[in-house]
Amino acid sequence: MIALPAGYNIRHTVESDHLVVVEAIGRWWETPNRAMLGLLMPRLFFQFFTQTSWIVEDDAGEIGAFLIGFRSQDDPSVCYIHFVGVDPALRRSGLAGELYGQFFQTMKDLGCTEVRAITGSFNARSQAFHKAMGFAAHGDREIDGVLAYADYDGPGEPRVAFSRAI
């Protein structure tokens, strides 16, 4: 069971969470760009991956965190954490780690043995978090001082790829 701050609950996502999460990205990141918002603009994440994605909200229904993830259709032993967000007021509370743990256990129960994720080459906080969670970083060249793949998500969009056994 996930350890949540007092007054918070966890549930699977539903389609009506789509705009709530997209709006949270705009509030929680100081400079959300269109590319970042675009990662969750397709409503499909809230239509087809609800049993492997979660929302944390307070008793008043205000969102505190979310994790959007899914199992690979091509390789059912692999799963992917697509996007995670935590309200800045709740960061460093262990909430993201708890969400990752929930995802790991759910996917392990489904037969997955590996989890993957990516982050921007500039995002040192995310890179440190993933390494602390036991992920190995991958890339093919140094970008922004870290091993990353250039143009991973399109021209000028380098990413650090992560993998971890579960």
N, C-alpha and C positions, 0 to 999 in steps of 0.2 A: 504494500500500500504506500502511496506517495505521501510524503510529509509536506504539508502545506502551511503557510503562515495562518495564524488565527483569523477566522472570518472569511477564508477562501475555500472554494470547492473546485473540483476538477470534473470535467465531463468530455465526452467526445464532441467533435465539431458537428455542426449542422449547416445546411445551406445558408440559412439566414445570418450566420456568423461572417460571411464573406465581407461585407462592407464594414462591419465592426473591426475586423482585423486589418483591413486595408487602411482605415482611418487611424488605427492605433500606430501603424508604421509611420504615418505622417507626424504623429505627436511624439513618438518615442525616439526617433532618430533626428538629430539636429539638422541634418541636410539630406533628407530622403530625396533621391533622384528618381526620375521616371523609370530607369532600369530596375531600381530596387523595388519600387511599387509594382512594376510589371511582373515580378516574380510570383506575385499572388493575385494579379488582376484576373487571370482566368478563373472563373467561378468553379471550374471542374475540380479543383482541389477540395472544394466544400460540397461537392456532389458525389465524388467517386472514391474518396480516401478518408471518409469520416471515422471508420473503425480503427485507423492507425494514426489519427490526429486528435489533439486535445486542446481544450480551452480551459484556462484557470480564470475564475471570476470571483469577485467578492459577493457577499450576501445581497448587495444591492444590484447585482448583475453587471458590474463594471469589470471589464477585462483587465487581468493582471499579467497574463502570459499566454503563449500559444506555442504549439509544435505541430508542424505539418510534415507528415512523412508517409511513406508507402513502401510496399514490397515490389521488387522488380517482376515484371511480367515475363521477361526473357530469361531471367535466372532467379528462380524462387528462393535460392539460398542467400540472396543479397537483398538488402533493404537500404533505403535512402532517406536521410533527414533533409527535407527540402528547405525549410525556413523555420526559424525559432525567434521569438521575440519576448522580451520581458520588460515590463514597465520600469523605467529608470528608478523609481522609488523602491522597487523590489529587487533590483540587481544586487548581487553578492549575498543573497539570502539562501542560496542553495536551490532555488526553485528551478533553474535551468537544468541543473544536474539531476534533480528529481524527475523532471519531464523526460530527459534522456534515459534515465533508468526505467521509467514506465515503457518507453518505446522499445528499449533493448529487450525487456522481458516479454512484451507482447510479440515482438518479432521472433524471438527465440522460440516461444510457444508455437509459432507458425512454421518453424523449421528453418529459419534464417540462421546463418552462421557468420555473416559479415555485414557490417553497416558502413555506409559511406556518406560523406558530406563534403561540401565545399565552402570556401569563404574568400573574400577579396584579399589580394596580396597586401593591401594597405591596412587590413583589419587585424592589428596585433592583439587586441583583446580577444577576439574570436579564436585566433590561432592559439593563444595561450590556454583558453578554455578547452579546446579540442585536445590539445596535448595533455592537459591535466586529466581529461576523461579517458586517456589511453589510446587516442588515435595517433596513427603515424601520418606524417605529412608527405605529399608527393608533388612533384613538378619536374620540369625538364630544363629549367634555367632559373637564375636568380633575378627576381623582380622585386623592387621595393625592399631589398635586403633579405628576401626569403625565397625558398624554392617554390616555384609556381609554374603554371602553364600559361603562356601568352595567348591572348585571343580565345581563351577557353569558352567563354560565353558570347563570342562575337568579337569583331575588331575593337581593340582597346579595352577588353574586359578580361584581364588576367585573373586567375583563380588558383588558390592552393587547394589541392584535393586531399581528402583525408579518408582513411580506412581503419577499421578496427574489427577484430573478431568478437563475436558475442556467443 
